[in-house]
Amino acid sequence: MIVLGAAAVVLAAMFSNGVYLAACILTSFTIIYLLWKDTRPAVLVFSMLMQWVQVVAFVIWMNNFGFDINRTSPHGGTAVLMACAGIIVMCAVMGGSLHGLKMPTREEFEQQARLVNEKKILYLYLFSTFFLGSIGLALRNNAGFDQILMTLASFKWIFFMVYGYVAWVNKKNRFILVLIVLFEFSSGLYSYFSNFKEVIFYTILIALTFVRKISFKQVCYGIVVGVALLFILLTWTAIKGDYRQFLNQGKKQQVVEVSRSEAFTKIGDKVSNITWDDYQKVIGAFLYRTQYILHLARTMDRVPALMPYEYGNVWWGNISFVLMPRLFFPDKPIYQATVKTVKYTGITYAGFNQGTSFSLGYFADSYIDFGYVGMMLPLSLIALFVVFIYKKLYAFKKINVLLRYAVINTALIQLDSFEQDGLFLFGRLLLMFLVFWFLSKYVLGRLQKWLYKPSSKTRWI
């Protein structure tokens, strides 16, 4: 992998903005080196690579138009390098803190998979998909319970992942697993947002668990998967504007006003009429929407030149807001992320009243508080918080390791977005931890007795 990484870095340096592209490529290999380990939950390496994608997309966006890296901001290049440095620091903290944690061997993992009754875990997935998901949607307008209910709706991914692990290890029911993936993918298309990506991400997490080593062959597989996903996302970018207008029937709201069959017919019509020229036109828009360096760069333009560092006030505001749950503080004002983004970037965006929200990003939050070097402190603390959640959820030794992996992956996938506002990142991580800790301590152990095959003997890892 070291030879492959060195070759990739040298090759990247030959392109436009080569120093920055090479830094990004080096960062990607560093993420894998620091976080990937055989039979370890894949969520950390996956999430940090997803954040990396949002960084390198900025460089590719500039190259796509033949622009210098500082075309949109005099701090464009600096922001890319600082983002790469911050990602590496977070990975180093997480990787170092988890280094001594004993993980199951592949044989132990497969042994635990054979204890689970495939039919029963499938029943749990179906129940959580159709019942818990329906409750979350029905009560989502209740401000006090909204976040908790939507977290409960995410339980289905725990059972989806366990079923995926079992199907893969036992080499049975893989066709059913494929049907589930297709169902989730198609259901995600019937929504205002691109929810179809969720099942793709969780399927990747399952697959990464069984990668024995990072080799040239595995890198090639990864490139093939990446190209396929890129094609899907470009296609979605090309059609989603008109498709969303069709879904809401011109109401300018994030709602669906048409039947499922009408929606799928519309998708078919739009996809069948896409031309190569359409793909070329949406590449720039896709890269712009994927990258999230611009906000960090524009923030660096204004802080401290036009406004001083906040010295912790931004992060204190994030944390204190989260620690006042709306369930107990119903008069707490609605947080409007766009207001902070407009303030620190100088970019005018539509906000809450227009039904949209634009996040500044937690890297920018950290920079505003402490500058170039000091921003690494809150980023390191976030990484330590992630490690705390990881270890606490993994520590439930009386729960099957497959369930623990699924819980860890589902709780920590919140880390996969570079653009997340610090308030939302901390809030989602904290809420997911509290809910899944309670689930692991009081529910999964009892549920496991029902899940196990009658002839299975309990053997803990």
C-alpha positions as CSV (number, residue, x, y, z in Angstrom):
1,M,0.0,0.0,0.0
2,I,2.9,2.4,0.7
3,V,4.3,1.9,-2.8
4,L,0.8,2.4,-4.3
5,G,0.3,5.5,-2.2
6,A,3.7,7.0,-3.1
7,A,3.0,6.4,-6.8
8,A,-0.5,8.1,-6.5
9,V,0.9,11.1,-4.8
10,V,3.6,11.6,-7.4
11,L,1.1,11.2,-10.2
12,A,-1.3,13.7,-8.6
13,A,1.4,16.3,-8.3
14,M,1.6,16.4,-12.1
15,F,-1.9,17.8,-12.5
16,S,-3.1,21.4,-12.1
17,N,-3.0,22.5,-8.4
18,G,-0.9,19.4,-8.0
19,V,0.5,20.2,-4.6
20,Y,-3.1,20.3,-3.2
21,L,-4.2,17.2,-5.1
22,A,-1.2,15.3,-3.9
23,A,-1.8,16.4,-0.3
24,C,-5.4,15.1,-0.6
25,I,-4.2,11.7,-2.1
26,L,-1.6,11.4,0.7
27,T,-4.4,12.1,3.3
28,S,-6.6,9.3,1.9
29,F,-3.9,6.7,2.3
30,T,-3.1,8.1,5.7
31,I,-6.7,7.6,6.8
32,I,-6.7,4.0,5.7
33,Y,-3.3,3.4,7.4
34,L,-4.4,4.9,10.7
35,L,-8.0,3.5,10.9
36,W,-8.4,0.4,8.9
37,K,-8.1,-3.0,10.6
38,D,-9.4,-6.4,9.7
39,T,-12.7,-7.3,11.4
40,R,-12.9,-3.9,13.0
41,P,-16.2,-1.9,12.5
42,A,-15.7,0.0,9.3
43,V,-17.5,3.2,10.3
44,L,-14.5,5.3,11.2
45,V,-12.4,4.7,8.1
46,F,-15.6,5.0,6.0
47,S,-16.7,8.3,7.7
48,M,-13.3,10.0,7.4
49,L,-13.0,9.0,3.8
50,M,-16.4,10.5,3.2
51,Q,-15.2,13.7,4.7
52,W,-12.1,13.5,2.6
53,V,-14.2,13.3,-0.5
54,Q,-15.7,16.7,0.4
55,V,-12.2,18.1,0.6
56,V,-10.7,16.7,-2.5
57,A,-13.9,17.6,-4.5
58,F,-12.9,21.3,-4.1
59,V,-9.5,20.7,-5.8
60,I,-11.2,18.7,-8.6
61,W,-13.9,21.4,-8.9
62,M,-11.2,24.0,-9.5
63,N,-9.3,21.8,-12.0
64,N,-12.5,21.0,-13.8
65,F,-12.8,24.7,-14.8
66,G,-9.1,25.2,-15.2
67,F,-9.0,27.6,-12.2
68,D,-6.2,28.2,-9.7
69,I,-6.9,26.8,-6.3
70,N,-7.3,30.4,-4.9
71,R,-9.8,31.5,-7.6
72,T,-12.9,31.6,-5.3
73,S,-11.0,32.6,-2.2
74,P,-7.4,33.7,-1.4
75,H,-7.4,31.1,1.3
76,G,-8.6,28.2,-0.9
77,G,-5.3,26.3,-0.9
78,T,-4.8,27.0,2.8
79,A,-8.2,25.7,3.6
80,V,-7.5,22.5,1.7
81,L,-4.2,21.9,3.5
82,M,-5.7,22.7,6.9
83,A,-8.7,20.4,6.2
84,C,-6.3,17.6,5.3
85,A,-4.2,18.2,8.4
86,G,-7.3,18.3,10.6
87,I,-8.6,15.0,9.2
88,I,-5.2,13.4,9.8
89,V,-5.1,14.7,13.4
90,M,-8.5,13.2,14.1
91,C,-7.6,9.9,12.5
92,A,-4.3,9.8,14.5
93,V,-6.2,10.4,17.8
94,M,-8.9,7.8,17.0
95,G,-6.4,5.2,15.7
96,G,-4.0,5.7,18.6
97,S,-6.8,5.5,21.2
98,L,-8.2,2.3,19.8
99,H,-4.8,0.6,19.1
100,G,-4.9,-1.6,22.2
101,L,-8.6,-2.5,22.0
102,K,-8.9,-6.3,21.5
103,M,-11.0,-7.1,18.5
104,P,-12.5,-10.5,17.6
105,T,-10.6,-12.7,15.1
106,R,-12.3,-13.5,11.8
107,E,-13.1,-17.0,13.1
108,E,-14.7,-15.7,16.3
109,F,-16.7,-13.2,14.3
110,E,-18.0,-16.0,12.0
111,Q,-18.7,-18.2,15.0
112,Q,-20.9,-15.5,16.5
113,A,-22.7,-15.0,13.1
114,R,-23.7,-18.7,13.1
115,L,-25.6,-18.3,16.4
116,V,-28.2,-15.9,15.0
117,N,-31.5,-17.1,13.5
118,E,-31.7,-15.5,10.0
119,K,-35.5,-15.5,9.9
120,K,-35.8,-13.7,13.3
121,I,-33.3,-11.0,12.4
122,L,-35.2,-10.5,9.2
123,Y,-38.5,-10.1,11.1
124,L,-36.8,-7.4,13.3
125,Y,-35.6,-5.5,10.2
126,L,-39.1,-5.6,8.7
127,F,-40.8,-4.6,12.0
128,S,-38.4,-1.7,12.6
129,T,-38.7,-0.6,8.9
130,F,-42.5,-0.5,8.7
131,F,-43.5,0.1,12.4
132,L,-40.8,2.2,14.0
133,G,-40.3,4.2,10.8
134,S,-44.0,5.0,10.6
135,I,-44.1,6.2,14.2
136,G,-41.2,8.5,13.5
137,L,-42.8,10.0,10.4
138,A,-46.2,10.3,12.1
139,L,-44.9,12.2,15.1
140,R,-42.1,14.1,13.5
141,N,-43.7,17.5,14.0
142,N,-43.5,17.1,17.8
143,A,-40.5,19.3,18.5
144,G,-39.7,17.6,21.8
145,F,-39.8,14.1,20.5
146,D,-38.7,14.6,16.9
147,Q,-35.0,13.7,17.2
148,I,-35.6,10.8,19.5
149,L,-38.3,9.3,17.3
150,M,-36.1,9.7,14.2
151,T,-33.3,8.0,16.0
152,L,-35.6,5.1,16.8
153,A,-36.4,4.9,13.1
154,S,-32.7,4.3,12.5
155,F,-32.9,1.0,14.4
156,K,-33.7,-0.8,11.2
157,W,-30.1,-0.3,10.1
158,I,-28.9,-2.2,13.1
159,F,-30.9,-5.2,12.0
160,F,-30.1,-4.7,8.4
161,M,-26.4,-4.9,9.1
162,V,-26.7,-7.9,11.3
163,Y,-28.7,-9.7,8.6
164,G,-26.0,-8.7,6.1
165,Y,-23.3,-10.1,8.3
166,V,-25.1,-13.4,8.8
167,A,-26.0,-13.7,5.2
168,W,-22.4,-13.1,4.2
169,V,-20.9,-15.5,6.7
170,N,-23.4,-18.3,6.3
171,K,-23.5,-17.9,2.5
172,K,-27.3,-18.1,2.7
173,N,-30.1,-15.8,1.9
174,R,-27.9,-13.4,0.0
175,F,-30.6,-13.0,-2.6
176,I,-33.0,-11.8,0.1
177,L,-30.2,-9.3,1.1
178,V,-30.1,-8.0,-2.5
179,L,-33.9,-7.6,-2.5
180,I,-33.7,-5.6,0.7
181,V,-31.0,-3.3,-0.8
182,L,-33.1,-2.8,-3.9
183,F,-36.2,-2.1,-1.8
184,E,-34.4,0.5,0.3
185,F,-32.8,2.1,-2.7
186,S,-36.2,2.4,-4.6
187,S,-37.9,3.6,-1.4
188,G,-35.2,6.3,-1.0
189,L,-35.9,7.5,-4.5
190,Y,-39.5,8.2,-3.5
191,S,-38.6,11.1,-1.2
192,Y,-37.7,14.7,-1.6
193,F,-34.1,14.0,-0.5
194,S,-31.7,11.5,-1.8
195,N,-32.3,8.9,1.0
196,F,-31.3,6.1,-1.4
197,K,-27.7,6.8,-0.4
198,E,-28.3,5.4,3.1
199,V,-28.6,1.8,2.0
200,I,-25.5,2.1,-0.2
201,F,-23.5,3.4,2.7
202,Y,-24.6,0.7,5.1
203,T,-24.0,-2.0,2.5
204,I,-20.4,-0.7,2.0
205,L,-19.9,-0.8,5.8
206,I,-21.0,-4.5,5.8
207,A,-18.6,-5.3,2.9
208,L,-15.6,-3.5,4.4
209,T,-15.8,-5.7,7.5
210,F,-14.8,-8.7,5.3
211,V,-11.8,-7.0,3.6
212,R,-8.8,-8.9,4.9
213,K,-6.1,-6.6,3.6
214,I,-5.7,-3.5,1.5
215,S,-4.1,-4.7,-1.7
216,F,-3.9,-3.5,-5.3
217,K,-6.8,-5.8,-6.1
218,Q,-8.9,-4.2,-3.3
219,V,-8.1,-0.8,-4.5
220,C,-9.3,-1.7,-8.0
221,Y,-12.5,-3.0,-6.6
222,G,-12.9,0.3,-4.7
223,I,-12.3,2.3,-7.9
224,V,-15.0,0.3,-9.7
225,V,-17.5,0.8,-6.9
226,G,-16.6,4.5,-6.7
227,V,-17.1,4.9,-10.5
228,A,-20.5,3.2,-10.2
229,L,-21.6,5.4,-7.3
230,L,-20.3,8.5,-9.2
231,F,-22.5,7.6,-12.2
232,I,-25.5,7.1,-9.9
233,L,-24.9,10.5,-8.2
234,L,-24.3,12.3,-11.4
235,T,-27.5,10.9,-12.8
236,W,-29.4,12.0,-9.7
237,T,-27.9,15.5,-9.9
238,A,-29.0,15.7,-13.6
239,I,-32.7,14.9,-12.8
240,K,-33.3,15.9,-9.2
241,G,-34.2,19.6,-9.9
242,D,-37.1,18.7,-12.2
243,Y,-38.0,15.6,-10.2
244,R,-38.3,17.5,-6.9
245,Q,-40.6,20.0,-8.6
246,F,-42.7,17.2,-9.8
247,L,-42.8,15.6,-6.3
248,N,-44.0,18.8,-4.6
249,Q,-46.2,19.8,-7.6
250,G,-44.9,23.3,-7.5
251,K,-45.6,24.0,-3.8
252,K,-42.0,25.0,-3.1
253,Q,-42.0,22.8,0.0
254,Q,-40.0,19.6,0.9
255,V,-43.1,17.4,0.5
256,V,-44.3,14.6,-1.8
257,E,-47.7,15.2,-3.5
258,V,-47.7,12.4,-6.1
259,S,-48.1,8.6,-5.9
260,R,-45.2,6.2,-5.9
261,S,-46.0,4.9,-9.4
262,E,-46.1,8.5,-10.7
263,A,-42.8,9.3,-9.1
264,F,-41.0,6.2,-10.6
265,T,-42.5,6.9,-14.0
266,K,-41.1,10.4,-13.8
267,I,-37.7,9.1,-12.9
268,G,-37.8,6.6,-15.8
269,D,-38.7,9.4,-18.2
270,K,-36.0,11.7,-17.0
271,V,-33.3,9.1,-17.0
272,S,-34.1,7.8,-20.5
273,N,-33.7,11.3,-21.9
274,I,-30.3,12.1,-20.3
275,T,-27.6,12.8,-22.8
276,W,-23.8,12.8,-22.6
277,D,-24.0,16.7,-22.8
278,D,-26.3,16.7,-19.7
279,Y,-23.7,14.7,-17.8
280,Q,-21.0,17.1,-18.8
281,K,-23.1,20.1,-17.7
282,V,-23.9,18.7,-14.2
283,I,-20.3,17.8,-13.3
284,G,-19.5,21.3,-12.2
285,A,-22.7,21.5,-10.1
286,F,-22.1,18.1,-8.6
287,L,-18.5,19.0,-7.6
288,Y,-19.7,22.3,-6.1
289,R,-22.4,20.5,-4.1
290,T,-20.0,17.8,-2.9
291,Q,-17.1,20.1,-1.8
292,Y,-17.4,22.0,1.4
293,I,-14.0,23.8,1.5
294,L,-15.4,27.0,0.2
295,H,-17.1,27.9,3.5
296,L,-13.9,27.2,5.4
297,A,-11.9,29.3,3.0
298,R,-14.3,32.2,3.1
299,T,-14.3,32.1,6.9
300,M,-10.5,32.3,6.8
301,D,-10.8,35.4,4.6
302,R,-12.9,37.2,7.2
303,V,-11.4,35.9,10.5
304,P,-9.4,37.6,11.9
305,A,-9.1,40.2,9.2
306,L,-12.7,41.5,9.6
307,M,-13.8,40.0,12.8
308,P,-11.8,38.5,15.8
309,Y,-11.3,35.0,16.8
310,E,-14.1,33.8,19.2
311,Y,-11.8,32.0,21.6
312,G,-14.2,29.2,22.4
313,N,-17.5,31.0,22.2
314,V,-18.7,29.2,19.1
315,W,-18.1,25.7,20.5
316,W,-19.5,26.7,23.9
317,G,-22.6,27.9,22.1
318,N,-22.9,24.6,20.2
319,I,-22.5,22.5,23.3
320,S,-24.7,24.5,25.6
321,F,-27.5,24.6,23.0
322,V,-27.4,20.8,22.8
323,L,-27.4,20.3,26.6
324,M,-30.7,22.1,26.8
325,P,-33.1,19.5,25.2
326,R,-36.2,20.9,23.7
327,L,-38.2,18.2,25.5
328,F,-37.4,20.0,28.8
329,F,-36.9,23.5,27.4
330,P,-39.9,23.9,25.0
331,D,-39.2,27.7,24.7
332,K,-35.7,27.2,23.4
333,P,-35.3,29.1,20.1
334,I,-35.0,27.2,16.8
335,Y,-31.4,27.0,15.7
336,Q,-30.7,28.6,12.3
337,A,-27.4,27.4,11.0
338,T,-27.6,29.7,8.0
339,V,-27.4,32.8,10.1
340,K,-23.9,31.7,11.4
341,T,-22.8,30.7,7.8
342,V,-23.8,34.1,6.4
343,K,-22.1,35.9,9.2
344,Y,-18.7,34.2,8.9
345,T,-18.5,33.6,5.1
346,G,-20.2,36.8,3.8
347,I,-22.2,34.6,1.4
348,T,-25.9,35.4,1.2
349,Y,-28.0,32.3,1.5
350,A,-31.7,31.7,1.9
351,G,-32.5,30.6,5.5
352,F,-35.0,29.0,7.7
353,N,-37.9,31.1,6.6
354,Q,-37.3,29.9,3.0
355,G,-37.2,26.3,4.1
356,T,-33.4,25.9,3.6
357,S,-30.4,25.6,5.8
358,F,-26.7,26.0,5.0
359,S,-24.1,24.8,7.5
360,L,-20.8,26.4,8.1
361,G,-19.0,23.2,9.0
362,Y,-17.4,22.1,12.3
363,F,-13.9,22.7,10.9
364,A,-14.8,26.3,10.4
365,D,-16.3,26.4,13.9
366,S,-13.0,25.3,15.2
367,Y,-11.0,27.8,13.2
368,I,-13.2,30.7,14.2
369,D,-12.6,29.9,17.9
370,F,-8.8,29.1,17.8
371,G,-7.2,29.8,14.5
372,Y,-4.9,27.6,12.3
373,V,-3.1,25.7,15.0
374,G,-5.6,25.9,17.8
375,M,-8.4,24.4,15.7
376,M,-6.7,21.1,16.1
377,L,-7.7,21.0,19.8
378,P,-11.5,20.9,19.3
379,L,-11.0,18.5,16.4
380,S,-9.0,16.2,18.7
381,L,-11.6,16.4,21.4
382,I,-14.3,15.4,18.9
383,A,-12.2,12.4,17.9
384,L,-11.8,11.5,21.6
385,F,-15.6,11.8,22.1
386,V,-16.0,9.4,19.1
387,V,-13.5,7.0,20.7
388,F,-15.5,7.2,24.0
389,I,-18.7,6.3,22.3
390,Y,-17.0,3.5,20.3
391,K,-15.5,1.9,23.4
392,K,-18.6,2.2,25.6
393,L,-20.8,0.5,23.0
394,Y,-18.2,-2.1,22.3
395,A,-17.8,-2.9,26.0
396,F,-21.2,-4.7,26.2
397,K,-19.5,-8.1,26.1
398,K,-22.7,-10.1,26.8
399,I,-24.1,-8.9,23.5
400,N,-23.2,-10.7,20.2
401,V,-20.3,-9.0,18.5
402,L,-22.4,-8.6,15.3
403,L,-25.0,-6.5,17.2
404,R,-22.3,-4.4,18.8
405,Y,-20.7,-3.8,15.4
406,A,-24.1,-2.8,13.9
407,V,-24.8,-0.4,16.9
408,I,-21.3,1.2,16.6
409,N,-21.6,1.7,12.9
410,T,-25.2,3.1,13.1
411,A,-24.3,5.5,16.0
412,L,-21.0,6.8,14.5
413,I,-22.0,7.2,10.9
414,Q,-23.0,10.7,11.9
415,L,-19.3,11.5,11.5
416,D,-19.4,11.1,7.7
417,S,-20.2,14.8,6.8
418,F,-17.4,17.4,6.7
419,E,-20.0,20.1,6.2
420,Q,-21.9,19.4,9.5
421,D,-22.3,22.3,11.8
422,G,-20.6,21.7,15.1
423,L,-23.9,21.9,17.0
424,F,-25.5,19.2,14.9
425,L,-22.5,17.0,14.9
426,F,-22.1,17.1,18.7
427,G,-25.9,16.8,19.2
428,R,-26.4,13.8,16.9
429,L,-23.4,12.0,18.4
430,L,-24.6,12.6,21.9
431,L,-28.2,11.6,21.2
432,M,-27.2,8.5,19.2
433,F,-24.9,7.4,22.1
434,L,-27.5,7.9,24.8
435,V,-30.2,6.0,22.8
436,F,-28.0,3.2,21.7
437,W,-26.3,2.8,25.1
438,F,-29.7,2.4,26.6
439,L,-30.7,-0.1,23.9
440,S,-27.5,-2.1,24.4
441,K,-27.8,-2.2,28.2
442,Y,-31.5,-2.9,28.6
443,V,-32.9,-4.3,25.3
444,L,-30.4,-6.1,23.0
445,G,-29.3,-8.6,25.7
446,R,-32.9,-9.8,26.2
447,L,-33.6,-9.6,22.4
448,Q,-30.6,-11.8,21.8
449,K,-32.0,-14.7,23.7
450,W,-34.9,-14.7,21.3
451,L,-32.6,-14.2,18.2
452,Y,-30.4,-17.2,18.9
453,K,-31.0,-20.6,17.4
454,P,-32.3,-23.1,19.9
455,S,-29.3,-25.3,19.7
456,S,-26.8,-22.5,20.1
457,K,-24.5,-22.3,23.0
458,T,-23.7,-18.8,24.2
459,R,-20.0,-17.9,23.8
460,W,-19.0,-14.3,24.6
461,I,-16.2,-12.4,23.0
